[in-house]
Structure formats: structure tokens, C-alpha cells
Amino acid sequence: MDMRQPGTSRIVWRKSKRSNNGGNCVEVADFQSDIGIRDSKAPGAGRLTLSRDGWAALTVRAKSGDLDL
């Protein structure tokens, strides 16, 4: 699967500094106008793409504990 977006030559996926080797990690990439999110265990399985505003809202909710199970 090609993970590049139009107008970009190479996308750099990165994990959180808080990730461990437990396997429950996501990776994020900056697509210039959007943010990509994918499962680090299955990077070829697809990705979720959020607007920058959507990413900001998601991180606020995650940090507040609003998304905890």
C-alpha cells in the first residue's frame, strides 16, 4: 500500500515516546494538511486520516480520559 499523499515524497510514521513493546501502539504521520493514524502491528492494513482540527479534538479527549474504557 502506498502511504504517500499527493505532493509529498516520503511520509515518516512515528510512535509515541510512551509506547512500549506490548504491541498496542499506533503511529502517526503528518500529511501536510491532515494527520494519518495507523496500527503499528499492521501498517499495511490501512489508516485513519483526520483533519488537524479533528486530531486536536481527539488528543484533548484522550488526555482528559474521556475515551477510556
C-alpha positions in Angstrom: 0.0 0.0 0.0 1.4 3.4 -0.9 1.4 5.6 2.2 2.3 8.8 0.3 -0.1 11.7 -0.1 -0.2 13.9 -3.2 2.6 16.5 -3.0 4.8 14.5 -0.6 7.8 12.4 -1.4 8.0 10.4 1.8 5.9 10.0 4.8 7.6 9.4 8.2 5.5 7.4 10.6 6.3 7.8 14.3 5.2 6.1 17.5 4.6 7.9 20.8 7.6 8.2 23.1 5.4 6.4 25.7 5.0 3.3 23.5 6.4 0.1 24.8 6.9 -3.3 23.2 3.5 -4.5 24.3 2.1 -4.3 20.8 -0.8 -1.8 21.5 0.7 1.1 19.6 -0.5 3.5 17.0 1.7 5.5 14.7 1.0 9.0 13.3 2.3 10.9 10.3 2.0 14.5 9.2 0.4 14.7 5.7 0.8 18.5 5.5 -3.0 19.2 5.6 -4.1 16.1 7.5 -2.8 13.7 10.2 -2.6 9.9 9.5 -3.0 7.3 12.1 -2.3 3.6 11.7 -1.8 0.4 13.8 1.9 -0.3 14.3 1.2 -4.0 14.3 -0.5 -3.9 10.9 0.8 -0.9 9.0 -0.4 -2.2 5.6 -3.9 -2.7 6.8 -4.9 0.9 6.2 -5.0 4.2 8.1 -7.4 6.7 9.5 -6.9 10.3 8.3 -8.1 13.2 10.4 -8.1 16.9 9.8 -5.8 18.9 12.0 -8.9 20.1 14.0 -10.1 16.5 14.3 -6.6 15.4 15.6 -6.6 18.2 18.1 -10.1 17.3 19.4 -9.1 13.6 19.6 -6.0 14.3 21.6 -7.8 16.6 24.0 -10.4 13.9 24.7 -7.8 11.2 25.0 -5.8 13.3 27.5 -8.8 14.1 29.6 -9.7 10.4 29.9 -13.0 10.8 28.1 -12.2 7.9 25.8 -11.0 5.4 28.5 -12.9 2.1 28.6 
